Amino acid sequence: MRWTHWVNFPVLTIMIWSGMLIYWANDEYSFTIFGHTFFRFFPDWYYNLLNIPHRLSEGMAFHFLFMWFFTLNGFFYILYSIISGEWRYLLPNRHSFKQAWLVLLHDLHIRKTAPPQGKYNAAQRIAYTSIIIMGLGSLITGLAIYKPVQFYYFTWLCGGYHLARIWHFVLTIGYVFFFLVHIFQVIMAGWNNFRAVITGFEVVNEQPKTAIETNNENEQA
């Protein structure tokens, strides 16, 4: 689980970066009414400030290569979750959506006590399940854009080629928001939790035992 988590981080970063290179070569999404554009996702000053390159072929090369790593990594993650039974801890239950609000209130220090949780709390169950669904959505919409004739059924499922591009773009924005919230949650959880994700074990500081407790253990031994 940890390997797929850490492999996915650089792969998804490259996917978003290369996807932006593709999008910046044809920046067409905007809020336009009666021919007047009120809002663009990336205005001209943004390109001038960051000196955004227009490297379409490079973006497509990286995107079409790393999409296979993204797909295989997600496949291994889902396969392992099913075989190991980890999916039981990940899927939301009928109480998850109600308890997720309590988790949010606790994280914002509005509520003193957190709701009871197992391996994952209610908010994590919803978030991690959502990111799996988003990954599947990115795969379907990406194939619909990549090969709209060969995968015409995906293109039809997405509502056409143009709508598939929009869904693909919206999912990318969703990944960015998820990443920001995820980093915030990691910081809130503390260094020990972050170290556990890397090493696979959690360091627990135990209180020193009293002389009476030590004697009792020796007698039991």
Buried (B, 14 or more C-beta within 10 A) or exposed (E): EEEBEEBBEEBBEBBBEBBBBBBBBEBEBEEEEEEEEEEBEBEEEEBEEEEBEEBBEBBBEBBEEBBEBBBEBBEEBBEBBEEEEBBEBBBBEEEBEEBBEBBEBBBEEEBEEBBEEEEBBBBBBBBBBEBBEBBBBBBBBBBBBBEBEEBEEBBEEBEEBEEBBBBBBEBBEBBEEBBEEBEEBEEEEEEEEEEBBEEEEEEEEEEEEEEEEEEEEEEEE
